[in-house]
Amino acid sequence: MTPDSDQAPADERFGALPQRPGKIIAVHLSYASRAAQRGRTPSAPSYFLKPSSSVAATGGTVERPAGTELLAFEGEIALVIGTTARRVPLARAWSHVGWVTAADDLGLYDLRANDKGSNVRSKGGDGFTPLGPRLMDARTVDPTGLRVRAWVNGELRQEGTTADLLFPLAQFVADLSQHFTLEPGDVILTGTPAGSSVIAPGDVVEVEVDSPDTGVTSGRLTTTVVAGTGAPFDPSLGSLPSVDDTQREEAWGSRETAGLAPRGLDPQLRATLERVPVAALSQQLRKRGLNNVTVDGVRPLHPDRKLVGTARTLRFLPGREDLFAEHGGGYNAQKRAFDAVETGEVIVIEARGEAGSGTLGDILALRAQARGAAGIVTDGGVRDADAVSAVGIPVYTVGAHPAVLGRRHVPWETDVAVACGGTAVQPGDIIVGDADGVIVIPPALAAEVAGAALAQEDEDAWVAAQVAAGHPVQGLFPMNAQWRARYDAERADA
């Protein structure tokens, strides 16, 4: 199949294509490297639409709109449909692909949050889908042996092959054709590998798709970023661009690249919390009016291990057969939580105090440990308790139970506020545990509470030393003015 030159559109934007696409469908996450970077791995492909007016030819420019900062490139393999496809099986899906070429799926993260996954504005701008410069005949390439690379100002930033795909290219064709007709000229953007990042006015992005084994190539698709000269977005018409650290991290590719502080606790705060017992923290929180901060009913599998980290949450609903059939299998919320936990985080599980089923076992404990998690707190049961204990990661639970997940629980959602052991826990709350139990500290109070608790511990240790030396408790615990003066004097000398 080759595009008919007599039918080539006059509009230069579509000069590299057989015709103006009727629709452009893009895949959200498809490469394992990108999924690892984002901390989430889909169990099936998901998609969004881009307007054909976003197509651009090689050698053109793309505007970063005035008042925005997070325009990002994504080098991708583009499939151009050659023959109509409707409900085609996977085995025949590739035969409906006419051509393969390079794409740059540009996106403006300043508008991403308000799009809520649709990407209508963040990905639909004029010039946001450069394609070309040449079409590769799909019959001459092996879809399992393609490579995509992207350069910014001559520096290689992305390189991925179809061997790293979570789903084969043909699956996108077969899957989409279940839902609507793919027509000749339609384009499928098949996702991007790790390495996508922010670009600025003056940057030149090049993307190439090739078959290393045969030497067939799309050539380099070139786009130059320019500063937008138009008026800023009108707030009376719609929501304005906005950015936060989450969008900056995802646009740049990492917190470090975005110039943000690492996730997790400040190292000095962590060190202080590791020295202070939970009982002392509870006392300081109570002085500040916070009494409902203990995760009740859970006990440690390793009483000698201290637990300190920030909360990453998982919520279970009560077991219901129809809901479990829909949400319990495949890449469910439980698996997603353990795959997404980051270094220094604690997985906190809401299981309603229901001990009649396991909420994790040794495989998930191993996954949490491999991801660098600080520990796990569940107000439900643990399966394979001896094996979980042998993993070594700190785990707090109401007890052991041999039953699998589906008996009492439905894995429902992650990264939401949960109730664990009768206590509200929000993602990002600070979790501290020892042999006495587990406590939840609001992040805004953590440094103050930890410092006060440490000071109190030093004071209590001094008092204990005086009692051990034979002094009576009366007047010493708590200290009266005389003992306080002595203590302060010794502290000053020290």
C-alpha angles and dihedrals in degrees: 000000000000130000113261105246090205089061096045110131119252090225105095091214089074098038093115093051133073089241142335106298116249088210139359116212119192129196118229103211123001110141122078091221092056092044090053090050091051094043095233132091120198121223091212136014120275127193149197133197129243124196118247087233087073092067117112135180127238117276094035135116134245124207124230098212119243113269096025133105111178110073107151134189127222120190110213146170110247122206118205114202114235103181132024113276124195122161093342119170120243092250092062101031098097091057088069092059110095102182145004125214143154125279137185108209097201119194138184109220091191087076098035102092094054091048088062094207099318092096089202095144101017092057104020103072123127109278094013094123111053110181133186146336092197135006120236114212105245090217091063099052134068107234090210092054105053127121132202124199133178130196130193114203089343095308117119107240104163135032125166139151133210087250086075094054118119088212128027117252092245090058091067090057094046094044096048092046088061089067106035142354117279107214132200110282096025113135129218117198104206103204134265134267124232117293103066111140147158123298130195138204109294095031119124118212123198125188127187133181118196146158105238092197095056103024093235109147142177090220120234118310107212128200129171121207117227132183115259114247099189127103118281118264114286111242091204090065103045148327117315128234113275135173136197134176092273092057092043091052094049094043095050094039098240141026091247093054090047090054093244127141114262117268119257133040127338104258093236092050091047091052091051093049091049089058097047122078120232090243091062092048090050090053093052093047090050090053086058094051098262111127102147098068104102122100098226128208099023125116130192124252085208108038090179093058122088118221120210126160148102121282124260107180138217125182128203124196122212111278116273120166098224093046092047090051089055101037107018102071134062120018094348130177092269093057092043091054094053092045092050102044112118134213111291095015127124120219105225113194126200107211098152092246088290107154096175095094140031120261094189141003138197096288093057091042088055090049091052090049092049090052090054097250116171092221149300130263119190130168086205134070133288124226121215088018095180091051092047090050090050090057086070100219113132109261129180118194143154089244148291125304129170098214122108124242099268095065098078109354143062114202101232119164146344138218096028133115109280139184111235120176090348093306130110113239124187125195106269096028113135115251122201125178139175137151090300094058142262129310132191118220123193106237093232090061099038100097093044094046094045093049093048092046092050091050089049091050091053089050093048091049090053091049091049090052090054092049090049088053090059105266117141120249094234108102092004101071103066095017120243122213094275095052091041091056091050092048093048091049093052091047090051092051090049 
